[in-house]
Amino acid sequence: MGRYVVRRLLQMVPVFLGATLLIFLMVHVMGDPIAGLCGERECEPATAARLRQEFGLDQPVWQQYLTYLGNIFAGDFGTAFNGRPVTELMADAFPVTVRLTVVAILFEVLVGVTLGVVTGLRRGRPVDTTVLLVTLVVISVPTFVTGLLLQLLLGVEWGLIRPSVSAEARFGELIVPGLVLASVSLAYVTRLTRTSLAENRRSDYVRTAVAKGLPRHRVITRHLLRNSLIPVVTFIGTDIGALMGGAIVTERIFNIHGVGYQLYQGILRQNTQTVVGFVTVLVLVFLLANLLVDLLYAVLDPRIRYA
């Protein structure tokens, strides 16, 4: 196991370098960040030159990238155009988005897996058909429509929640935004669990366990469910980074000042330091989540061994 973890960590290095380089190049072709900093009026040449030198934008792109890599390994993600260090923006934004992501993942695991197990064990029955239709509707409706609809009904019409989240963004306030963020993924988890469970029910090891006279709950939890959860764990693990990076729409609807909000502001203002810094951390989240998923395989299926 130890060798496998070390090998995977070494494999992350070229992936991290390639991903950050691609992001760095894409951000630098979005437009002139100095022009975005000056607003609608064109910058004076002397002012533009001073700003380019101050932010290191007068250097070649490859040199800017190498400088950026050296700085992030030292814990410095640069300074945003508003004068605040990007690390301070991260310290404010990431805890909020992490709480939002935790709420979303809990919905996926508790609601999605439960509905998947129920429908997988009752395939073809009315409850199975109903859940399939509901999940299909959820997948078909865009997230911003679901978010605005729940905000209008629960927040404006019925007054059950606040239409927007406060600056503290406590867990209780993030239940509805977390449900909106997780809605599509929750539907996929339900369908994936149902399909995997229904397929494994016909496996030989399940029929053998039933023939031995094992209790039904033990057959389901110890034999059927553990093997059926492997593709579900894969999806949820990769979805962690997707939820954190894809929370822009949800955070804009509920006025949550998290990672999505900072990315939106950075793209809008062509603030390259902010965008590259935040996306770099999200790349690390993706890589670590995938490593965690691979390690969980051995927990779910004892037959899986890593050399």
Residue pairs with C-beta under 8 A, 6 or more apart in sequence:
1 295
1 298
1 306
3 306
3 307
4 306
4 307
5 291
5 295
8 291
8 294
9 291
12 287
12 291
15 287
16 283
16 284
16 287
17 69
19 283
20 65
20 69
20 276
20 280
20 283
21 65
23 276
23 279
23 280
23 283
24 61
24 64
24 65
24 68
24 276
25 61
27 272
27 275
27 276
27 279
28 61
28 64
28 272
30 267
30 270
30 272
31 270
32 270
33 55
33 57
33 81
33 270
33 271
33 272
34 43
34 48
34 51
34 52
34 57
35 42
35 43
35 270
36 269
36 270
36 271
37 43
37 51
37 81
37 269
37 270
37 271
38 47
38 48
43 51
49 58
51 57
52 58
55 78
55 79
55 81
55 273
56 64
56 67
57 64
59 67
68 78
68 276
71 77
71 78
72 277
72 280
75 87
76 85
76 87
77 85
77 86
77 87
77 90
77 273
77 277
77 280
78 85
78 86
78 273
78 276
78 277
79 85
79 86
79 273
80 86
80 89
80 266
80 271
80 273
80 274
81 269
81 271
81 273
81 274
86 273
86 274
86 277
86 278
87 277
89 262
89 274
89 277
89 278
90 277
90 278
90 281
92 257
93 257
93 258
93 259
93 261
93 262
93 278
94 258
94 259
94 281
96 169
96 256
96 257
96 258
96 259
97 244
97 247
97 251
97 256
97 258
97 259
97 260
98 244
99 169
99 171
99 174
100 169
100 174
100 177
100 178
100 181
100 243
100 247
100 250
100 251
100 256
100 258
101 178
101 181
101 240
101 243
101 244
101 247
102 178
103 171
103 174
103 175
103 177
103 178
103 179
103 181
103 182
104 178
104 179
104 181
104 182
104 185
104 243
105 182
105 236
105 239
105 240
105 243
106 178
107 178
107 179
107 182
107 186
108 182
108 185
108 186
108 189
108 236
108 239
109 189
109 236
111 186
111 190
112 185
112 186
112 187
112 188
112 189
112 190
112 193
113 189
113 190
113 193
113 229
113 232
115 131
115 190
115 193
115 194
116 189
116 190
116 191
116 192
116 193
116 194
116 196
116 197
116 232
117 193
117 194
117 197
117 220
117 225
118 127
118 131
119 127
119 128
119 131
119 132
119 190
119 194
120 193
120 194
120 195
120 196
120 197
120 198
120 201
120 228
121 197
121 201
121 220
122 128
123 194
123 198
128 194
131 190
131 194
132 191
132 194
134 187
135 187
135 188
135 190
135 191
136 187
138 146
138 183
138 184
138 186
138 187
139 184
139 187
139 188
143 180
143 181
143 183
143 184
143 249
143 250
144 249
144 253
146 180
146 183
147 177
147 180
147 249
147 250
147 253
147 254
148 253
150 176
150 179
150 180
151 163
151 176
151 253
151 254
154 160
154 161
154 176
155 161
155 162
155 163
155 164
155 176
156 163
161 173
161 175
161 176
162 173
163 254
164 254
164 255
165 173
165 174
165 177
165 254
165 255
165 256
166 173
167 257
169 256
169 257
169 258
174 256
176 254
177 250
177 251
177 253
177 254
177 256
180 250
180 253
180 254
181 243
181 246
181 247
181 250
182 243
185 235
185 236
185 239
185 242
185 243
188 235
189 232
189 235
189 236
192 231
192 232
192 235
193 228
193 229
193 232
196 228
196 229
196 230
196 231
196 232
197 224
197 225
197 228
199 228
200 206
200 224
200 227
200 228
201 224
203 227
205 223
206 219
206 223
206 224
209 218
209 219
209 223
210 219
214 223
226 300
226 301
227 300
227 301
229 300
230 297
230 300
230 301
233 293
233 296
233 297
233 300
234 293
237 289
237 290
237 292
237 293
237 296
238 286
238 289
238 290
238 293
240 285
240 286
240 289
241 282
241 285
241 286
241 289
244 259
244 282
244 285
245 259
245 260
245 263
245 279
245 282
246 260
247 256
247 258
247 259
247 260
248 260
248 261
248 263
248 264
249 260
250 256
250 260
251 257
251 258
251 259
251 260
251 261
251 264
252 260
252 261
252 264
259 278
259 282
262 274
262 278
263 274
263 275
263 278
263 279
265 271
265 274
266 272
266 274
266 275
266 278
267 275
294 306
297 304
298 304
298 305
298 306
